[in-house]
Amino acid sequence: MAISLDQQIEELEYELRMRAQVYPRSRKMREGEKALHVARLEAVLKTLRFLKGHEIPAEMPRPADLIAALVHIRQVASNMLGGGAKEAEQIIKVVEDVLTGMVVPKLKEETRTDG
């Protein structure tokens, strides 16, 4: 089942609203941990909105498509944010992580090391 980019964005917005209601009452997590989880979701949401705004498909099954998209994203981000701007590199890194499927493994690894 294909899930559209709009549906993915809608789901992240919903999840962020739910966390905004739950996190203030939660005593199981430290404030910094709550903020980190929200920041990660906001980064993914920003990435999906970026993809939608630049008509880059979120699902790319072939490696050649992935490489082409990453090259395109680098060019767009660099042009938008002035070449080697720090913000451009942050956006590029988030997009690369999402597109290459590294977000979940990295989150798992960070969770283990935060322990």
C-alpha positions as CSV (number, residue, x, y, z in Angstrom):
1,M,0.0,0.0,0.0
2,A,1.4,3.3,-1.0
3,I,1.0,6.2,1.5
4,S,1.1,9.6,-0.1
5,L,3.4,12.4,1.0
6,D,0.3,14.4,2.1
7,Q,-0.8,11.5,4.3
8,Q,2.6,11.1,5.8
9,I,2.7,14.8,6.6
10,E,-0.8,14.6,8.1
11,E,0.3,11.7,10.3
12,L,3.3,13.5,11.6
13,E,1.3,16.6,12.3
14,Y,-1.2,14.5,14.2
15,E,1.6,12.8,16.2
16,L,3.1,16.1,17.1
17,R,-0.3,17.3,18.4
18,M,-0.8,14.2,20.4
19,R,2.7,14.5,22.0
20,A,2.0,18.1,22.8
21,Q,-0.9,16.9,24.9
22,V,0.8,13.9,26.5
23,Y,4.4,15.0,27.2
24,P,3.5,17.8,29.7
25,R,1.9,15.2,31.9
26,S,4.4,12.4,31.4
27,R,6.9,11.9,34.3
28,K,8.6,8.9,32.7
29,M,10.8,10.9,30.5
30,R,13.2,13.8,31.2
31,E,12.4,17.1,29.6
32,G,15.4,16.9,27.4
33,E,14.4,13.5,26.1
34,K,10.9,14.8,25.3
35,A,12.3,17.7,23.5
36,L,14.7,15.5,21.5
37,H,11.8,13.2,20.4
38,V,9.8,16.3,19.3
39,A,12.7,17.8,17.5
40,R,13.3,14.6,15.6
41,L,9.7,14.4,14.4
42,E,9.8,18.1,13.5
43,A,12.9,17.4,11.4
44,V,11.2,14.6,9.6
45,L,8.1,16.8,9.0
46,K,10.3,19.5,7.6
47,T,12.0,17.0,5.3
48,L,8.7,15.7,4.0
49,R,7.5,19.3,3.4
50,F,10.7,20.0,1.6
51,L,10.3,16.9,-0.6
52,K,6.7,17.9,-1.4
53,G,7.7,21.5,-2.2
54,H,10.3,20.3,-4.6
55,E,8.3,17.4,-6.2
56,I,10.8,14.8,-5.2
57,P,9.2,11.4,-4.7
58,A,9.3,10.1,-1.1
59,E,9.4,6.5,-2.3
60,M,12.3,5.6,-4.5
61,P,12.8,1.9,-5.0
62,R,15.9,2.0,-7.3
63,P,19.4,3.0,-6.1
64,A,19.8,5.2,-9.2
65,D,16.7,7.1,-8.3
66,L,18.0,7.6,-4.8
67,I,21.3,8.9,-5.9
68,A,19.7,11.2,-8.4
69,A,17.4,12.6,-5.7
70,L,20.3,13.1,-3.3
71,V,22.2,15.0,-5.9
72,H,19.2,17.1,-6.8
73,I,18.5,17.9,-3.1
74,R,22.1,18.9,-2.5
75,Q,21.9,21.3,-5.5
76,V,18.5,22.8,-4.4
77,A,19.5,23.2,-0.8
78,S,22.9,24.8,-1.7
79,N,21.2,27.2,-4.2
80,M,18.5,28.1,-1.7
81,L,20.8,28.6,1.3
82,G,23.9,30.0,-0.3
83,G,26.3,27.2,-1.1
84,G,28.0,25.9,1.9
85,A,25.6,27.3,4.6
86,K,25.4,25.3,7.8
87,E,21.6,25.1,7.5
88,A,21.9,23.7,4.0
89,E,24.1,20.9,5.3
90,Q,21.7,20.1,8.1
91,I,18.8,19.9,5.7
92,I,20.8,17.7,3.3
93,K,21.8,15.4,6.2
94,V,18.2,14.9,7.4
95,V,17.0,14.3,3.8
96,E,19.8,11.8,3.2
97,D,19.0,10.0,6.4
98,V,15.4,9.7,5.5
99,L,15.9,8.7,1.9
100,T,18.5,6.1,2.7
101,G,16.5,4.6,5.5
102,M,19.0,5.5,8.2
103,V,16.6,7.3,10.5
104,V,15.3,4.3,12.3
105,P,18.7,2.6,12.8
106,K,20.2,5.9,14.1
107,L,17.3,6.5,16.5
108,K,17.7,3.0,17.9
109,E,21.4,3.5,18.3
110,E,20.9,6.9,20.0
111,T,18.4,5.4,22.3
112,R,20.8,2.7,23.3
113,T,23.6,5.2,24.0
114,D,21.3,7.7,25.8
115,G,20.4,4.9,28.3
